[in-house]
Amino acid sequence: MITSTVEYLGELRTSCTHTKSGQTFITDAPTDNNGKGEAFSPTDLIAKAYGSCMITIMGIFCASHGYTFNHATAEVEKIMESNPRRIGKLILKMDLTGNNWDEETAEKVIRAGKACPVAKTLGDDVEVEFDIKY
């Protein structure tokens, strides 16, 4: 089943549509790569997907183990490299405070998040630095 469609709009922009829900968003090339930087770039989406995937997997882990999961935010910084142009490093700052976990539980939840599908997909090709508060 097709999960999404992408249409080129011109001027280095695309329209992306989620097939099942019909929700759409626009991507734009970043200003350092000939774009206007007026929307997420494709590599921005990978960076945000990492944080979103981690939080989702932590939520699933908590639900299946009976742990409270009331709060999570992530700020993601993407650092690009050249030759070839690619994501070289991601810095994830996560705030997991307010869940009232002890240290052992926090470590289990964070370990589950770090094993998310996006992390496994990127593997060792992208350096990831974490700053996680719980």
VEXNUPA-607123 format. One line per 4 residues: number of its first residue (from 1); for each residue x, y, z of N, C-alpha, C, O. Coordinates in Angstrom, 3 decimals, decimal comma. Example, Ala and Ser with C-alpha at 12.3 -4.5 7.8 and 13.67 -1.06 7.14 Angstrom:
<nodes>
1> 13,190 -5,690 7,800 12,300 -4,500 7,800 13,200 -3,300 7,800 14,236 -3,319 8,465  12,850 -2,250 7,080 13,670 -1,060 7,140 12,900 0,030 7,870 13,409 1,138 8,039
</nodes>
This chain:
<nodes>
1> 0,832 -1,178 0,000 0,000 0,000 0,000 0,881 1,247 0,000 1,862 1,320 0,741  0,540 2,193 -0,805 1,277 3,453 -0,881 0,981 4,266 0,375 -0,182 4,469 0,722  2,025 4,731 1,059 1,831 5,497 2,296 1,753 6,998 2,042 1,119 7,731 2,801  2,404 7,452 0,962 2,370 8,887 0,683 2,680 9,152 -0,777 3,216 8,302 -1,490
5> 2,326 10,359 -1,200 2,687 10,819 -2,537 3,414 12,147 -2,400 3,178 12,907 -1,461  4,291 12,409 -3,340 5,061 13,643 -3,349 4,935 14,261 -4,735 5,145 13,594 -5,748  4,588 15,550 -4,763 4,431 16,263 -6,031 5,348 17,479 -6,045 5,378 18,253 -5,088  6,098 17,644 -7,135 6,965 18,814 -7,272 6,120 20,027 -7,616 5,315 19,981 -8,546
9> 6,296 21,112 -6,872 5,517 22,333 -7,070 6,295 23,411 -7,820 5,736 24,449 -8,174  7,578 23,166 -8,063 8,428 24,179 -8,672 9,178 24,930 -7,592 8,832 24,843 -6,414  10,191 25,659 -7,983 10,988 26,466 -7,072 11,525 25,666 -5,883 11,604 26,183 -4,768  11,893 24,407 -6,123 12,504 23,511 -5,127 11,564 23,160 -3,973 12,012 22,907 -2,854
13> 10,266 23,148 -4,252 9,258 22,800 -3,237 8,493 21,563 -3,669 8,305 21,300 -4,857  8,051 20,798 -2,650 7,179 19,650 -2,916 5,960 19,721 -2,004 5,981 20,358 -0,951  4,912 19,056 -2,435 3,732 18,851 -1,600 3,663 17,363 -1,291 3,678 16,528 -2,196  3,588 17,046 -0,018 3,583 15,654 0,434 2,213 15,346 1,029 1,707 16,091 1,868
17> 1,621 14,242 0,589 0,285 13,862 1,053 0,324 12,475 1,669 0,810 11,525 1,056  -0,191 12,367 2,888 -0,342 11,076 3,561 -1,577 10,412 2,965 -2,679 10,954 3,053  -1,400 9,249 2,366 -2,471 8,610 1,607 -3,701 8,309 2,455 -4,818 8,628 2,048  -3,522 7,712 3,608 -4,661 7,279 4,419 -5,468 8,450 4,973 -6,698 8,416 4,944
21> -4,793 9,489 5,479 -5,507 10,596 6,120 -5,784 11,763 5,187 -6,697 12,551 5,436  -5,012 11,884 4,121 -5,153 13,018 3,221 -4,438 14,271 3,712 -4,482 15,304 3,043  -3,781 14,201 4,870 -3,056 15,370 5,382 -1,865 15,673 4,475 -1,222 14,773 3,935  -1,593 16,974 4,326 -0,498 17,386 3,460 0,429 18,371 4,174 0,046 19,019 5,148
25> 1,641 18,462 3,667 2,579 19,500 4,088 3,507 19,796 2,918 3,613 19,017 1,971  4,170 20,930 3,007 5,080 21,392 1,966 6,517 21,231 2,459 6,791 21,425 3,643  7,427 20,881 1,566 8,853 20,951 1,873 9,467 22,023 0,993 8,946 22,340 -0,077  10,572 22,572 1,449 11,293 23,604 0,718 12,776 23,357 0,901 13,214 22,963 1,982
29> 13,542 23,583 -0,134 14,995 23,470 0,007 15,474 24,533 0,996 14,918 25,630 1,046  16,504 24,211 1,782 17,023 25,190 2,745 17,775 26,315 2,025 18,194 26,171 0,876  17,930 27,416 2,721 18,607 28,573 2,123 20,062 28,274 1,776 20,611 28,881 0,856  20,690 27,357 2,491 22,088 27,024 2,166 22,200 26,031 1,017 23,293 25,568 0,689
33> 21,055 25,704 0,406 21,061 24,803 -0,751 20,075 25,300 -1,809 19,326 24,517 -2,393  20,088 26,604 -2,042 19,349 27,245 -3,129 17,855 27,408 -2,908 17,145 27,808 -3,831  17,358 27,114 -1,722 15,931 27,243 -1,455 15,593 28,506 -0,682 16,460 29,325 -0,379  14,321 28,640 -0,375 13,839 29,789 0,388 13,810 29,508 1,889 13,742 30,439 2,691
37> 13,862 28,241 2,269 13,842 27,892 3,686 12,545 28,261 4,375 12,546 28,588 5,562  11,436 28,214 3,646 10,145 28,624 4,200 9,312 27,463 4,740 8,181 27,657 5,187  9,873 26,264 4,696 9,198 25,069 5,226 10,277 24,061 5,584 11,457 24,278 5,306  9,871 22,956 6,203 10,830 21,896 6,492 11,500 21,455 5,194 10,853 21,336 4,154
41> 12,813 21,214 5,276 13,510 20,587 4,158 13,379 19,078 4,323 13,022 18,614 5,406  13,657 18,301 3,278 13,609 16,849 3,440 14,518 16,345 4,559 14,135 15,431 5,289  15,710 16,915 4,709 16,587 16,460 5,784 16,091 16,919 7,160 16,346 16,253 8,164  15,382 18,057 7,207 14,738 18,462 8,466 13,745 17,395 8,906 13,628 17,094 10,094
45> 13,031 16,827 7,939 12,032 15,807 8,271 12,681 14,567 8,870 12,120 13,943 9,771  13,860 14,208 8,371 14,577 13,072 8,954 14,960 13,389 10,401 14,795 12,553 11,290  15,466 14,589 10,628 15,861 14,993 11,978 14,665 14,976 12,921 14,751 14,434 14,024  13,565 15,558 12,500 12,358 15,578 13,340 11,789 14,173 13,504 11,253 13,841 14,561
49> 11,900 13,353 12,477 11,401 11,976 12,569 12,129 11,209 13,667 11,529 10,369 14,339  13,407 11,488 13,854 14,176 10,805 14,897 13,573 11,101 16,268 13,304 10,181 17,039  13,360 12,383 16,574 12,770 12,753 17,861 11,356 12,227 18,021 10,994 11,722 19,084  10,561 12,341 16,977 9,181 11,876 17,023 9,103 10,363 17,199 8,272 9,860 17,956
53> 9,967 9,648 16,501 9,979 8,188 16,599 10,399 7,741 17,997 9,807 6,823 18,564  11,428 8,396 18,551 11,857 8,058 19,908 10,718 8,227 20,900 10,456 7,340 21,713  10,038 9,378 20,830 8,941 9,648 21,762 7,813 8,642 21,576 7,234 8,175 22,557  7,497 8,305 20,338 6,437 7,330 20,068 6,785 5,968 20,651 5,950 5,337 21,299
57> 8,013 5,511 20,424 8,437 4,208 20,946 8,459 4,224 22,466 8,096 3,228 23,092  8,876 5,333 23,074 8,845 5,435 24,538 7,407 5,329 25,039 7,149 4,686 26,056  6,476 5,953 24,333 5,065 5,858 24,710 4,549 4,440 24,621 3,838 3,979 25,515  4,897 3,744 23,557 4,487 2,346 23,394 5,099 1,491 24,504 4,415 0,661 25,104
61> 6,386 1,698 24,771 7,077 0,943 25,822 6,405 1,170 27,175 6,147 0,220 27,914  6,122 2,430 27,492 5,497 2,749 28,781 4,110 2,114 28,889 3,762 1,548 29,925  3,331 2,210 27,830 1,980 1,633 27,848 2,030 0,122 28,048 1,205 -0,435 28,772  2,993 -0,543 27,410 3,057 -2,001 27,518 3,670 -2,476 28,836 3,551 -3,651 29,184
65> 4,328 -1,569 29,575 4,946 -1,942 30,857 4,281 -1,273 32,059 4,752 -1,415 33,188  3,201 -0,553 31,823 2,465 0,066 32,919 3,128 1,286 33,534 2,843 1,633 34,680  4,020 1,947 32,779 4,689 3,146 33,277 3,900 4,392 32,863 3,297 4,428 31,790  3,911 5,387 33,706 3,298 6,664 33,388 4,102 7,347 32,277 5,332 7,301 32,280
69> 3,406 7,975 31,335 4,072 8,736 30,277 3,186 9,925 29,946 2,321 9,859 29,073  3,427 11,024 30,676 2,592 12,211 30,534 3,258 13,347 29,781 2,580 14,251 29,293  4,592 13,311 29,680 5,284 14,465 29,113 6,552 14,058 28,388 7,348 13,264 28,888  6,724 14,615 27,207 7,974 14,459 26,467 8,045 15,552 25,408 7,089 15,775 24,666
73> 9,174 16,219 25,348 9,445 17,157 24,258 10,857 16,892 23,755 11,719 16,411 24,490  11,070 17,216 22,492 12,400 17,052 21,904 12,721 18,257 21,034 11,891 18,712 20,246  13,924 18,761 21,187 14,469 19,768 20,288 15,572 19,070 19,509 16,419 18,390 20,090  15,560 19,240 18,192 16,522 18,541 17,356 17,328 19,552 16,550 16,774 20,417 15,871
77> 18,642 19,422 16,643 19,532 20,238 15,818 20,165 19,322 14,785 20,668 18,247 15,111  20,132 19,761 13,541 20,680 18,984 12,425 21,942 19,674 11,933 21,933 20,877 11,672  23,025 18,920 11,806 24,281 19,459 11,304 24,614 18,737 10,001 24,775 17,517 9,966  24,711 19,514 8,946 24,961 18,955 7,623 26,454 18,858 7,345 27,252 19,621 7,889
81> 26,818 17,913 6,494 28,177 17,768 5,994 28,142 17,891 4,479 27,076 17,842 3,865  29,318 18,051 3,884 29,389 18,115 2,427 30,326 17,022 1,916 31,079 16,413 2,676  30,258 16,803 0,647 31,099 15,800 -0,045 30,972 14,401 0,517 31,966 13,899 1,042  29,858 13,741 0,454 28,620 14,231 -0,145 27,775 15,007 0,867 27,936 14,853 2,078
85> 26,880 15,836 0,353 25,972 16,588 1,222 25,045 15,588 1,887 24,349 14,818 1,226  25,055 15,621 3,223 24,247 14,676 3,990 24,149 15,161 5,435 24,860 16,082 5,838  23,266 14,536 6,205 23,203 14,808 7,634 24,409 14,129 8,278 24,601 12,920 8,144  25,210 14,919 8,975 26,389 14,362 9,643 26,159 14,094 11,110 26,717 13,155 11,678
89> 25,316 14,944 11,735 25,106 14,811 13,167 23,739 15,353 13,545 23,260 16,330 12,969  23,122 14,706 14,518 21,890 15,187 15,133 22,147 15,375 16,615 22,783 14,539 17,257  21,653 16,469 17,151 21,723 16,705 18,589 20,290 16,742 19,089 19,520 17,622 18,705  19,925 15,792 19,943 18,576 15,708 20,496 18,584 16,116 21,951 19,251 15,494 22,777
93> 17,839 17,162 22,262 17,635 17,592 23,641 16,209 17,214 24,000 15,249 17,734 23,432  16,088 16,295 24,960 14,772 15,798 25,346 14,468 16,154 26,790 15,331 16,098 27,666  13,214 16,522 27,008 12,723 16,796 28,352 11,646 15,765 28,659 10,568 15,775 28,065  11,952 14,888 29,582 11,024 13,834 29,988 10,582 14,024 31,437 10,071 13,097 32,066
97> 10,784 15,242 31,965 10,429 15,505 33,357 8,914 15,441 33,537 8,153 15,652 32,593  8,500 15,152 34,739 7,073 15,099 35,040 6,466 13,720 34,925 5,273 13,550 35,177  7,259 12,731 34,549 6,738 11,366 34,454 6,936 10,583 35,754 6,424 9,474 35,905  7,679 11,170 36,680 7,906 10,574 37,999 8,525 9,182 37,941 8,133 8,286 38,689
101> 9,501 9,010 37,043 10,206 7,739 36,936 11,381 7,710 37,903 12,004 8,738 38,168  11,677 6,537 38,423 12,938 6,370 39,131 14,027 6,191 38,068 13,731 6,080 36,879  15,269 6,164 38,503 16,382 6,106 37,550 16,344 4,838 36,694 16,609 4,896 35,493  16,023 3,720 37,289 15,975 2,457 36,551 14,910 2,503 35,455 15,157 2,083 34,325
105> 13,738 3,008 35,790 12,657 3,103 34,801 13,044 4,061 33,688 12,849 3,759 32,510  13,593 5,219 34,055 14,009 6,198 33,046 15,016 5,588 32,076 14,916 5,791 30,866  15,969 4,854 32,595 16,972 4,228 31,736 16,339 3,227 30,776 16,728 3,163 29,610  15,370 2,446 31,247 14,678 1,479 30,389 13,901 2,188 29,284 13,954 1,790 28,120
109> 13,180 3,243 29,661 12,365 3,979 28,693 13,257 4,645 27,642 12,967 4,587 26,447  14,327 5,266 28,089 15,250 5,939 27,165 15,924 4,926 26,246 16,075 5,179 25,051  16,328 3,788 26,790 16,941 2,732 25,964 15,967 2,266 24,878 16,363 2,049 23,733  14,707 2,116 25,240 13,694 1,718 24,250 13,586 2,778 23,160 13,523 2,448 21,976
113> 13,564 4,055 23,559 13,472 5,137 22,587 14,654 5,188 21,646 14,496 5,428 20,448  15,841 4,963 22,188 17,055 5,004 21,365 17,116 3,849 20,367 17,917 3,882 19,434  16,284 2,839 20,553 16,231 1,697 19,631 15,070 1,828 18,645 14,632 0,832 18,069  14,576 3,030 18,449 13,427 3,245 17,560 13,786 2,922 16,106 14,967 2,877 15,761
117> 12,785 2,697 15,250 13,045 2,366 13,848 13,865 3,412 13,086 14,685 3,043 12,245  13,668 4,695 13,354 14,464 5,710 12,657 15,935 5,589 13,056 16,821 5,675 12,206  16,190 5,390 14,348 17,575 5,216 14,804 18,212 4,016 14,126 19,354 4,089 13,674  17,483 2,917 14,052 18,014 1,714 13,415 18,238 1,931 11,922 19,176 1,378 11,349
121> 17,387 2,726 11,294 17,521 3,000 9,867 18,763 3,840 9,585 19,496 3,565 8,635  19,001 4,855 10,401 20,175 5,705 10,208 21,458 5,005 10,621 22,530 5,296 10,092  21,347 4,079 11,568 22,505 3,301 12,004 23,657 4,170 12,452 23,458 5,176 13,132  24,855 3,785 12,074 26,062 4,504 12,476 26,468 5,570 11,461 27,514 6,199 11,617
125> 25,656 5,783 10,425 26,005 6,760 9,404 25,816 8,197 9,861 26,393 9,114 9,277  25,013 8,400 10,901 24,772 9,730 11,438 25,114 9,707 12,925 24,593 8,883 13,677  25,992 10,616 13,343 26,322 10,729 14,762 25,125 11,348 15,487 24,532 12,312 15,002  24,778 10,799 16,629 23,655 11,343 17,422 24,168 11,627 18,831 24,763 10,772 19,487
129> 23,916 12,852 19,268 24,288 13,278 20,618 22,982 13,529 21,378 22,069 14,176 20,864  22,906 13,017 22,592 21,704 13,149 23,418 21,961 14,007 24,651 23,020 13,938 25,274  20,962 14,814 24,980 20,920 15,559 26,242 19,514 15,330 26,764 18,577 16,005 26,337  19,355 14,381 27,686 18,018 13,966 28,125 17,851 14,254 29,615 18,654 13,826 30,444
133> 16,797 14,982 29,928 16,445 15,276 31,323 15,206 14,467 31,681 14,252 14,389 30,908  15,239 13,869 32,866 14,076 13,114 33,329 13,891 13,307 34,766 12,960 12,752 35,349
</nodes>
